[in-house]
Amino acid sequence: MIVESNTICAIATAHGKGAIAVIRISGEKTKEIISAIFHPYKKQTDWLQEGYKIHYGEIRNNGETIDSVLVSVFNSPNSYTGEDSVEISCHASSYIQNEILNLLIENGARLAHPGEFTQRAFLNKKLDLSQAEAVADLIASDSAASHNLAISQMKGGYAKELKDLRDVLLNFLSLLELELDFSEEDLEFADRSQLMGLCNDLTKRVEKLVASFKLGNAIKQGVPVCIVGEPNVGKSTLLNAILNEDKAIVSSIPGTTRDVIEDTIVIGGVTFRFVDTAGIRETDNEIEKIGIQRTFENIDKANFIFVLFDITADKKDIQQTISEIKRRTKDKKIFLIINKIDLVPDYQKAITKDDFQGMSDNDEFLYISAKENKYVDLLIEKLLAEVNASSISQEDAIVTNFRHYEALQHALESLHNIDEGFQNGLTNDLISLELRQVLHYLGEITGEISEEEMLGNIFAHFCVGK
C-alpha cells in the first residue's frame, strides 16, 4: 500500500491520438513544483493561492517553451485527493506529455502508482472505501444501467445506511461489555428486546443487499443470456438477428455450431452477453460432445435462458428438451421460443404452451421467425422487462462488488448466530463476539476496518492517473 506523503504525478488521459491530454499532480510540494516550470501569461504573484481557477501560460524547461497549457489549481483540503493538486491540460503529443512528466519528476515529484490518487482520497477521508471502488466502476461503465449503479455506489447510500446501523450496534456492544464488567452485580444495561429488534431489522436489510448482488453484478459485467436448443433450430440465426450482424455461421447442416459463440450488445441502456451454444442432441462426435458439455456449463452461468424449438419438430422431442432444461435450470427465467413460424401459416394452432408438461406461469412462451426477424423485437422487450433496468435509479442500494457481497454474507451469518443465541440463552460474552464480527464485516465495506494488503490489492487494479 502506498502511503508516502510525497508528491505524485501521472497522465490522467488515455494514451493514443487526441487533441488534449491531462497530467495530474498531488501532494505537499505541488505548488512548489508547478511554480518552477509554469509561467502564466497574466503576471500575477499570488495566482497559486487562489484555487479553482484555470490559468493560461507556458511550461518551460530552462527558458525553452515545451507547450502552451491550461493549469487548474485545487487547494487542500478541497480537492479530489484532499491535498494540494494541479491538473495540466496540454496538447496530446506523446513527446510533450513525456517532457512535462520528466520536468515534474526533476523538480521533486514521482510517478503515481495505479489508483494512487483515489487511494489518497480514501486515506484523507474524501471518499470511503466503497465510494473509492465505485470510481473504477464508473470509469469502466459502458451502459446507462452500469453508470447508474456506479453513481449510486459513489454517493455511498447503502454504505451510509450500514454505517449508521453499525454505529447503533457499536453502542449496544459497549453496553453488553459494560455488563460483563459488572457481571457480579448482575446489572443489565442493554435492552435485549431492542437489540433483537435491531438485529432483525439489520438482517432484513443485509439480506436485501445480498439478494441485489445477482442483478448488480450481471448489469456490471453484462447480463448473460444463453441460447440453447437442438441442432438446426435457428440459434445462430437468432443471435445474428439480435446483434444485427453475421456473427455466427448459419447452415442447414445440423451441428454447425460446436463451440460457444459470445458477443455483447447494449440494449435499452443495459449490456447483455448473448451466448450461442452447440445444439443439444445425442452424438458420437467427440468435438460435438465437448461443445454440448459447454452448453450446459453456460446454462448454469446464465441469468436467462432462450430455449429455441423448430415449429415443425416432433412435440415429443420438444417435451424431452424442455424436461432436460427444466431439470438443470431450477429457478432461472426461461423463454420458450417457437422459431420458424414462417414455415407454418397457422402457427399459433400448430403448437401451444398447453401442449407441454412442466411449464410454469413464470415461463415466457413466444413465436418468432429469426430468419425474417419477425417478433425478435418483442422477445427483446420481454427480456428488458425482466431485467427492469429502467427502474434502477442512482438512489438504489444495489451491490455490484464481489468483496462487498462476501462481507455482507459473513455479516449475515453472524446475525443469524446472534438470533439463535438469543433464542438459546447464549451468554453475553458469546453474543458480544458475534456482534464484533458483524461490526467488522460491515466496516470492511466502507473501510473503517481495512487491512493493508486488501487496500493495496484494491487500488492496484485502478488505471494510472486515477
N, C-alpha and C positions, 0 to 999 in steps of 0.2 A: 504494500500500500504506500502511495506517495503522500507524504505529509510535510515535506520541506516547505519552509516559508519563503524560499527564493522565488525569483520572478520567472515566469514561463511564457513561451511564445509558440505559435503554431499557425499554419494556414488553415482557415476555417471553411474554405470553399472547396468544392470537388476539383480534382485535377482534370485537365483537358482544355480544349479550346473554349474560350469565352471572352467576354469584354472586361469583366471586373473580377478581382479576387479580394478576399478579406483576410487580413492577418490579425490575430488577436494576441494581446499581451495582458498579463495579470500578475500582480504581486507588489511587494513593498518598494521595488526600485523602478516601477513602471514609468512614473513621471520623470525620473532622472534619466532613464534610457531614451524615452521618446524626445525629450528636450535636446538631447545630444545629437540627434540625427534629423529631426523635423524642423523646418524653417517656414513658419506661416507667412503668407503674403501680407496679411494685415499685421503690422508691427504692434504687438500688444504684450507687455511684460507679464501680465497675470493670466494669460489665456489658459494655462493648465489648471488654475484654481477654480475656474468656472466650468463645472461639468455639464453634460447633457446638451452640448452644442457641437456642431460639426465645423472643423477648421480646415481651410484650404491652403495648401502650401506644397513644399518640395521635400522629398527625402534626399539628403546629400551625404556623400562619402568623401571626406577631405576636399570639400568645395565642389566636387563633381556631382551634378544632378543625376539621380537614379530614376526618379519618376515624380510627376505631379500627382498628389494624393489628397484624399479627404481623411481627416483624423477625428474620430469620435472619442470623447473623454467621459469616463464614468468614475465618479469618486466613491471611495469606500465610505460607508458600508452599503450604499445604494447602487450596487452593480450586480451582475449575474453571479459572480463568484463571492461577492461581499468584500472584495479587495479593490484597490485602485486598478482600473482596467482601461485599456485603449484598444480601439479597432481601427486598423489602417485599410482604407479602400484604395487599391492601386489597380493599374492595368494588369490583365491576367497573363502577361508574358511570364513563362517559367523562369526566364533569366531575371526579370525584375523581382519576382517573388523570392527567389533564392538569394539575390543580393540584399534585399531588405532583411530576410531572416538572418543572414550572416552578420549584418550590421547590428541587429538586436543582440545576437549572441556575443559579438565582440565587445559590446557595451554592458554585458553583465547578465543577460537573460540566458535561459537554456530551453531546449526543445521540450515541449509538453509531452507527457505520456498519453496514450489513448484514454479519453474520458476525464482527464485531469481537471479541466475547467469545471465540469459538473461535479467532480469529486470534491473540489474546493467549495463549491456552492453548498454541498451537503455538510462538509466539515464546519463551514461557517454559518450553518443553520439557516441558509436561504431556501433550502429545499429539504424535506425529509427523504428517507431512502426510497420510498415508493414513488415519490414525485421525480426523484433523480432518475430512476429506472424508466419512468414514463417518457423522459426526454428522448431516449434511444428509440422507444416505440413510436413516438411522434415523427421522428426523422424517417423511420422505416415505413410509416403508414402509406399505403398505396390505394386506399379507397376511403370513401366518406365514413363508412362504419368503423374501420380501424382508426381513422383520425379522431372520431368522436370518443372512442374508448380511450385513446391516449390522452386526449384533452381532459376527459373525466378523471383519469388517473393523476394527471398533473395538478388538478385542482385539489386533490387529496381528500375528496369527500368521504370515501369509505375508510381511509386511514384515520381521518379525524374522528369518525364515529367509533372506531376501535380504540383509538387513543383515549377518548372520553370514558368509554366503558372500562378501559384499563386503569384509568385514574381512580374510578369508583372501586374496582376490585382491589387496588393497592390500599385504599383506605380500610376496606374490610380485612385485608390481610394484616394490616397493622393492629387492628382491634383483636383479631384472633391470636396474634403473637403476644399481645399485651395480656390476654387471658392466660397464656402459657406461663408468663412471668409471675402471675398471681394464682397459679394453679392450686396452691394450698388453701387459699381463701375461698375457692370455689366461686369466683366472681365471673359474670358474663357481661362482656362489653358489646359483642356483636349480635345483632338481631338475626337469629337463624332463618326465620321466615323471609326476612327481607333479602338475605344473602341467597336463599334458594330462588326467590323471585328474580333476582338479578342474574343468577346463573342460567335460569330457564330462558330469560329474555336474550341473554348473550348467545346461548346455544342456538336459538332460532335464527338470530342474525348471522352467526357464523355458518350455519347450515345453508342459509340462503346464498351467502357468498361462495361457499364451496360448490354449490349447485350451479352457480353462474359461470364457473370456470369452463365448462364444456362449450358454452356459447362463446364466451370471451376468447378462448384460445383458438376456436375454429375461425372466428372473424379475423383475429390477428394473423393467423397462419394461412387462412384461406379455407373456406368451408368445403370439406371433402365429400364429393358425390360419386358413388361407384355405379357404373353402368354395367349390368350383368344380364345374362340370358343364354339360351342355347346358341350354337353357331348359326350364322346367316340370318339372324332375326333383325338386323339393322342397327346394331350397337355403334359401329363405326360411322355409319351414315348419320345417326342422331348426334354423335359427338361433333362431326363436321358441321351439321346444321346449327348447333348451339354456338360453336366457335366462329361460324361463318368463314371457314377455310377448310381446305382439304388436308387436315392434319393426319387422319388415319386412312390407310389403304382400304378401299371398298371393292369387294369382289363377290361374285356369286358362289365362289368355291368355299364350302364350309371350313372353318378353322384357319381362315386367313390371319386373324389376329392371334398370335401365340404368346405375346408378351404384353405387359401393361403399357398403355399409351396414356400420358397425362399432360394436361395443359390447364392454365388458369385464365380466367376472364372476369372482369368486373362487370357485374350486372346490378343495376339499381343501387349503386354505392357499396356493394358487397363483393369481395373477392371469393370466387368459387374455384375449387380444384376438381375438375372433372376427370375421372379415370375410366378409360375404355379397357375392358378386360377380355381375356380369352373366353371363348364360348364354353359353357358347361355341358359336357357330354362324356360318355364312356369312350375311351380311346386307348389304343396300344402304343401310340406315338409318344416316346419319352419326352420330347421337347414340348409337345402339346400338354402332356400331363403336368409338367413344371408350370406352364402358363396357367392351367386351371387351378393349381395349388395357390399360385399368386393371386388369382381371382378371389379365392376365399379369404386370403390374408387381407386383401384390400376391403372386402366386405366387413371384416372385423374392425378396421380402422375408420370406416366412413361414418359420417353423420346421417347421410341419406342414401337410400338405395333405389336406383332406377332399374326395375326388372322388366325387360322387354320380351314380348311374345309376338310371334307371327300370327296374324289373324287366321291364316289358313292351316295352322298347326293342329294336330290332334289334341283334343281337350284333356285326354289322359296324360299326355306328355306335359302339358301346361300345368296340370294339377301336381304332377310329380316335382316339377321345378319349383312351384310355389311352396310345397311342403318342405323341400330341401332348404330353400332360402329362409323360410319362416323358422326352421329349426335352428339356424345359425344366427339369425339377426335379433332375436328376443324382442327388446322394446324399441328398436330403431324404426324410424319413419320409412315406410316403403311406398314407392309409387309403382303400381302395377300398370304397365303401359302396353296397350294393344297397338302394334305397328302394322304398316302396310294396308291401311284401310282403303287405299286407292285401288286395291285388287278386288274388293267386295262392295258392291253398290249399297246393299242394305246391311252395313257392318254392325250397326247397333243391335240388330236382332241375331246376328251370327254368333256373337259371344257377349255374355253379360257377366257382371260381378257375381250374380247368384249361381252361376254355373260351377263355382269352385268352393271347396270347403276350406275352412281355416281363415277366411277373410274377416277382418275386423272393421269396425266403423272408422277406425283411425287410418286405414289403408286408403290411399288415393287410387282411383281407377279411371284411366284416361284412354282415349283413342287418338292416334296420331298417324300421320304419314311423314316419316323422316325424309324420304326421298323427295317429296313435294313440299316439304317444310310446312305441313298443314297441322295446325294446333300445337306446334312446338312452343309458340309464344305463350299459349295457355299453360303448358307444362311449367315454363319458367316462372310465370306469375304465381302459380301454386307453390313452387319452391321458395320464392321470395317471401310469400305469405307465411310459410313455415319458419323461416329464419326471423321474420318480423323485425328486420334491421331498421326499418323506418321509425319504429317506436323507441329505438335506443337514442337517448339524449346524452348530452355532456354532463348531466347531473346524476346519471345512473351509476350505481356501485356494482361494477362487473369486474370480476377478477380475470386478468389476462396473463399474469406472470406465474410460471410454474413454482417459483420459490415461494411466492405468497400462498399459493394453493397448498403446498406442503406444510407451511407453517400453520395455516388455518386448520388443516386436517389434524395436526398434532394438538392444537389448542382444543379442537372439538373432542378429541379422545380424552383429554384431561378434564374437560367439562362434564363428560359422561361419567368419568370416575368420581367427580365431586358429587354428582347427583346420586350415584349408587352409595357413596359414602354417607350422605345424609340419611338415606333410607336404612342403611345397615348400622347406623350408630358409630361411624368411623370417628376416631379421636381427632382432636383439634390439630395435633401436630401433622397427621397424615393429610387432612384436608388442606392445611396450610401449605404442605409440599405441592399438592396438585394445583393450588391457586398460583403458586410461584411458577409452575410450568406454563399455565395459561398466560400469565403476565409475560413470561419470557418469549413465547411464540408470537404473541401479538406485538410485542416490542421489536421483534426481528423484522417485521414488515416495514415499520416506519424508521427503523434504525436506532431506536432508543437503546436497544441491546444489539450489538453487532460485533462480530469477530473480524479481526484484521484481515485474515485470509479470505473471508467471504467478501469483504469490501473490495479487496484487490481483484478478486475474480469478477465481480460485477462490473467495475469500471474498466477492466482490461478489454471488454467487448465493445466499448464505445469507439467511435471514429476519432482520429486525432483532430484536435481543434475544438472538440466539444467536451 
